[in-house]
Amino acid sequence: MRKIKLAITLLLTFSLLSTAPVFADYQKPGEGVEVSPARATWNTGFFQEALVRKGLQELGYKVEKPKNLSNPIFYKSLVMGDVDYWTNGWFPLHNAQLPKNFDQKGEMIGYVVKAGGLQGYLVSKREVDKFNIKSLEDFKRPEVKKAFDINGDGKADLTACPPGWGCETVIRHHSKVYDLKDHIKPIKAAYEAGMASALGNYKSGKPIFFYTWAPNWTMYKLKPGKDVMWINVPKIIPKESQKENVSRMTVAGVKGAVSDPLKTGFVVSDIRIVANKNFLKKNPAAKKFFEIFKLPLSEINAQNTRMHHGEKSAKDIERHANEWIAAHKDLWNSWLEAARKAADQAEKTK
């Protein structure tokens, strides 16, 4: 009888010991795996990076500090295996910047914001009304060029994009196909500084002309329809990389546009996570989390506005992410649970 009791006790003990690690692995499927993320050079994309990083950390991954990379450098680094992912892919805008071997090494996965990336040109409403500005073509008119010529070089000054950004190549394309080189000068300084200067000029009563995108704080500080207006490109002439999505370059229902529909000259983009295929294959929990992670555009805009108001340190962004998670705990936990189940299922099918 004692032998039977001892056998049962040993069996139960063995059972508990053998199931404990399985439970731990289920909760932390990424335990022991180091992850190298990157993030974009524009800080309006920092929020989603922080959230995804925290999700991976809760799944047990050891996530390194993200590397700030320009678009072309990130995509090259991804296919080389130097970084594992970022949350700042804009497609089809970034298509032209993908390396030739991207399809073999990289993958676009999930939708942080589907059809959320509206881009285009805006002009101070005072000047839109005064000069009847409808499109970039109007900047060829002498009186318009003079009004927007800040440095006295005879060209209208446009607050544009820094080199390395997808929008910079599109703006350069527009300058060529609409013959704007002698009429508009794109200012390619750091975007945050350029827009701070534009905002200051607007507040002092000066004309402003700038490129922007959504999500972005600019449309909260300079409200379309009240402070500024979206203007058209003269006609839709897509870049080679835009041709497949030419229908997404004309957008209806844009608030504060000079016309409806609006010819933006930019493709409305999907904001997506981009990851190394080998990393995804080895990490089904991370892959699942990437697939289902989504953010409302309005909530990214709200966080971006907080950054513009001064809450832009690394600690501030971490706090914003923690507050968002606390406010959406059920949704957050459902993402984590789905990721854990994906890892568990992958383990069972080995």
Secondary structure by P-SEA (a helix, b strand, c coil): caaaaaaaaaaaaaaaaaaaaaaaaaacccccbbbbbbbcccccaaaaaaaaaaaaaaacccccccccccaaaaaaaaaaccccccccccccccccccccccccccccccccccccbbbbbbccaaaaaacccccccccccaaaaaaaccccccbbbbbccccccaaaaaaaaaaaccccccccccccccaaaaaaaaaaaaaabbbbbbcccccccccccccccccbbbbbcccccccccccccccccccccccccccccccccccbbbbbbbbcaaaaaacaaaaaaaacbbbbaaaaaaaaaaaaaccccaaaaaaaaaaaaaaaaaaaaaaaaaaaaaaaaaaaac
